[in-house]
Amino acid sequence: MRLGPLLLFCLLGACRTAGAVEPRPAQPRELAVGFLIVDGVYNTELIAPYDVFQHTLFHAQPGMRVFTVAPTAAPVKSFEGLRIVPDYTLASAPPIDVLVVPSAEHSMDSDLENAALIAWVQARGEHARFVLSLCDGAFVLAKAGLLDGHAATTFPADVARFRELFARTVDVREGVSFVHDGPRITSVGGAKSYDAALYLCELLYGAEAARGIGRGLVIDWDARAVAHVVAR
């Protein structure tokens, strides 16, 4: 049974059905984490999870290997003006265990009309162990069909537009930091991007590792204190 609109968050650790994160053994191998970057990508939605996942190397063995993927090899210019040289192109990217789709300036319009981009997200997302979107990156996931039948959230000011476009296929939630539904995790973005990333680290590496990563970033991480939804 799905949570009602007045019960949009669960407190981690209460019980399994409420979305408890159980201790996990070390991952059997290094996990490849690919960040999709396009012109206009927002700094926070890229850097916050990138920071968190890169820091797994200091708290879990093996940890994550993080890299960026862009449509071409040309430098990507973020919305705030940073120039980023991508590690791979869509054509050359290696297998991806965790696909991360940060928000970008055109995540709600022209990026959705980029057939090659959407096809790549769909193909890689279907084979990834987890897919994480930040802010309006959820629009890209929904366009690629990766959120069909799933609960998801996006940037608070864009929830109405998200519902307008995808209400028939996506169970849109709001009022929480992130939503976890199966292999999909969607975040409202901004500073809350750290929440979703640390939560995934806790899922994969356990609470102790996640708290250690948080301490390194001066974040007092406690998943139970973060409003979120675990749909299933």
C-alpha positions as CSV (number, residue, x, y, z in Angstrom):
1,M,0.0,0.0,0.0
2,R,1.4,3.4,-1.0
3,L,1.8,6.1,1.6
4,G,-0.9,8.7,1.6
5,P,-0.3,12.4,1.0
6,L,-0.2,13.1,4.8
7,L,2.4,10.4,5.4
8,L,5.0,11.4,2.9
9,F,8.0,10.6,5.0
10,C,9.3,7.6,6.9
11,L,11.8,7.4,9.7
12,L,14.7,5.1,8.8
13,G,15.4,2.4,11.3
14,A,11.8,2.0,12.5
15,C,11.1,-1.2,10.6
16,R,11.7,-2.9,7.3
17,T,8.3,-2.0,5.9
18,A,8.9,1.6,6.8
19,G,12.0,1.7,4.7
20,A,14.7,0.6,7.2
21,V,18.3,0.5,5.9
22,E,19.8,-2.7,7.0
23,P,23.5,-3.3,7.5
24,R,25.1,-4.4,4.3
25,P,28.3,-6.4,3.7
26,A,31.1,-4.8,1.7
27,Q,30.4,-4.7,-2.0
28,P,32.2,-7.5,-3.9
29,R,33.7,-5.1,-6.4
30,E,34.3,-1.4,-7.2
31,L,31.1,0.2,-8.4
32,A,31.2,2.4,-11.5
33,V,29.3,5.6,-11.0
34,G,28.6,7.6,-14.2
35,F,27.4,11.2,-14.0
36,L,25.6,12.5,-17.1
37,I,26.6,16.1,-17.7
38,V,25.3,18.5,-20.4
39,D,25.7,22.2,-21.0
40,G,23.8,24.1,-18.3
41,V,24.3,21.4,-15.6
42,Y,23.9,22.9,-12.2
43,N,26.9,22.9,-10.0
44,T,25.3,21.7,-6.7
45,E,23.4,18.8,-8.2
46,L,26.6,17.6,-9.9
47,I,29.2,18.3,-7.2
48,A,27.2,17.2,-4.1
49,P,26.7,13.6,-5.0
50,Y,30.1,13.5,-6.8
51,D,31.7,14.5,-3.6
52,V,29.8,12.0,-1.5
53,F,30.5,9.0,-3.9
54,Q,34.2,9.9,-4.4
55,H,34.6,9.8,-0.6
56,T,33.5,6.2,-0.4
57,L,37.1,5.3,-1.2
58,F,38.1,6.4,2.3
59,H,35.3,4.5,4.1
60,A,34.7,1.3,2.1
61,Q,36.9,-1.1,0.2
62,P,36.2,-1.4,-2.6
63,G,34.4,1.9,-3.0
64,M,33.1,3.8,-6.0
65,R,34.8,4.9,-9.1
66,V,33.2,8.1,-10.3
67,F,33.4,9.7,-13.7
68,T,31.5,12.1,-16.0
69,V,29.8,11.3,-19.3
70,A,28.8,13.9,-21.9
71,P,27.3,13.9,-25.4
72,T,30.7,14.8,-26.9
73,A,34.3,15.2,-25.8
74,A,34.0,19.0,-25.8
75,P,34.1,20.8,-22.4
76,V,30.7,21.2,-20.7
77,K,29.9,24.6,-19.3
78,S,27.8,24.5,-16.1
79,F,25.0,26.9,-15.6
80,E,27.2,28.8,-13.1
81,G,30.1,28.9,-15.5
82,L,32.4,26.1,-14.6
83,R,34.0,24.4,-17.5
84,I,34.3,20.6,-17.2
85,V,36.2,18.2,-19.4
86,P,34.1,15.0,-19.5
87,D,35.8,11.7,-18.9
88,Y,33.8,9.9,-21.5
89,T,31.3,10.5,-24.3
90,L,27.9,8.7,-24.6
91,A,29.6,6.4,-27.2
92,S,32.7,5.6,-25.2
93,A,31.3,5.3,-21.6
94,P,32.1,2.1,-19.8
95,P,29.5,0.0,-18.1
96,I,27.7,1.9,-15.3
97,D,26.5,0.5,-12.0
98,V,25.0,3.7,-10.7
99,L,23.7,6.3,-13.2
100,V,23.5,9.8,-11.8
101,V,21.5,12.5,-13.7
102,P,21.9,16.0,-12.3
103,S,19.6,18.8,-13.2
104,A,20.5,21.1,-16.0
105,E,19.2,24.3,-17.4
106,H,17.2,22.5,-20.1
107,S,16.1,19.4,-18.3
108,M,12.5,20.4,-18.7
109,D,12.6,21.4,-22.4
110,S,15.2,20.9,-25.1
111,D,17.1,18.1,-23.3
112,L,13.9,16.1,-23.4
113,E,13.8,16.4,-27.2
114,N,17.3,15.1,-27.6
115,A,16.5,11.7,-28.8
116,A,20.1,10.4,-28.6
117,L,20.5,11.6,-25.0
118,I,17.2,10.1,-23.9
119,A,17.9,6.8,-25.6
120,W,21.3,6.6,-23.9
121,V,19.7,7.3,-20.5
122,Q,17.1,4.7,-21.1
123,A,19.6,2.0,-22.2
124,R,22.1,2.7,-19.4
125,G,19.4,3.2,-16.7
126,E,17.7,-0.1,-17.5
127,H,21.0,-2.0,-16.8
128,A,22.2,0.1,-13.9
129,R,21.9,-1.2,-10.4
130,F,20.7,2.2,-9.2
131,V,19.6,5.4,-11.0
132,L,19.7,8.7,-9.1
133,S,18.3,12.0,-10.3
134,L,18.8,15.4,-8.7
135,C,16.3,18.2,-9.0
136,D,14.9,18.4,-12.6
137,G,17.0,15.4,-13.6
138,A,13.8,13.5,-12.8
139,F,12.3,14.9,-16.0
140,V,15.0,13.2,-18.0
141,L,14.4,9.9,-16.2
142,A,10.7,10.1,-16.7
143,K,11.1,11.0,-20.4
144,A,13.3,7.9,-20.8
145,G,10.6,5.8,-19.2
146,L,12.7,4.9,-16.2
147,L,10.1,6.2,-13.7
148,D,7.1,4.4,-15.3
149,G,5.1,2.9,-12.4
150,H,7.5,4.4,-9.8
151,A,7.1,7.0,-7.1
152,A,9.4,10.0,-7.7
153,T,10.0,13.7,-6.8
154,T,11.7,16.7,-8.2
155,F,12.5,20.3,-7.5
156,P,9.6,21.7,-5.4
157,A,8.8,24.6,-7.7
158,D,8.6,22.2,-10.7
159,V,6.3,19.5,-9.2
160,A,3.3,21.0,-11.0
161,R,5.0,20.8,-14.3
162,F,6.3,17.3,-13.5
163,R,2.7,16.2,-12.8
164,E,1.4,17.9,-16.0
165,L,3.9,15.9,-18.1
166,F,4.1,12.6,-16.4
167,A,1.2,12.1,-14.0
168,R,-0.1,9.2,-16.1
169,T,3.1,7.2,-15.7
170,V,4.8,8.5,-12.5
171,D,3.5,8.6,-8.9
172,V,4.6,12.1,-8.1
173,R,5.5,12.9,-4.5
174,E,6.4,16.2,-2.8
175,G,7.3,17.6,0.6
176,V,10.3,15.2,1.1
177,S,14.0,15.3,0.5
178,F,14.0,12.3,-1.7
179,V,12.0,9.3,-2.9
180,H,13.4,5.7,-3.1
181,D,11.4,3.3,-5.2
182,G,13.2,0.1,-6.2
183,P,16.3,0.9,-8.2
184,R,15.3,4.6,-8.6
185,I,16.1,7.4,-6.2
186,T,14.9,10.9,-7.0
187,S,15.9,14.0,-5.0
188,V,14.5,17.6,-4.8
189,G,18.1,18.7,-5.4
190,G,20.0,21.7,-4.1
191,A,21.6,21.2,-0.8
192,K,19.3,18.2,-0.3
193,S,21.3,16.4,-3.0
194,Y,23.7,15.3,-0.2
195,D,20.8,13.5,1.5
196,A,20.0,11.2,-1.4
197,A,23.7,10.5,-2.0
198,L,24.5,9.6,1.6
199,Y,21.3,7.5,1.7
200,L,22.5,5.4,-1.2
201,C,25.9,5.0,0.4
202,E,24.2,3.7,3.5
203,L,22.2,1.3,1.4
204,L,25.4,0.0,-0.3
205,Y,28.0,0.3,2.5
206,G,26.2,0.6,5.8
207,A,25.4,3.3,8.3
208,E,28.9,3.6,9.7
209,A,30.4,4.3,6.3
210,A,27.7,6.8,5.5
211,R,28.3,8.6,8.8
212,G,32.0,8.7,8.1
213,I,31.5,10.2,4.7
214,G,29.2,12.7,6.3
215,R,31.8,13.7,8.9
216,G,34.4,14.3,6.2
217,L,32.0,16.7,4.5
218,V,31.0,18.3,7.9
219,I,27.5,16.7,7.6
220,D,25.9,15.2,10.7
221,W,24.3,12.4,8.8
222,D,21.3,10.6,10.3
223,A,18.9,9.1,7.8
224,R,16.2,8.9,10.4
225,A,16.1,12.7,10.6
226,V,15.6,13.2,6.9
227,A,12.0,13.3,5.5
228,H,11.8,10.8,2.7
229,V,9.7,8.1,1.1
230,V,10.6,4.5,0.6
231,A,7.8,3.4,-1.8
232,R,8.9,-0.3,-1.9
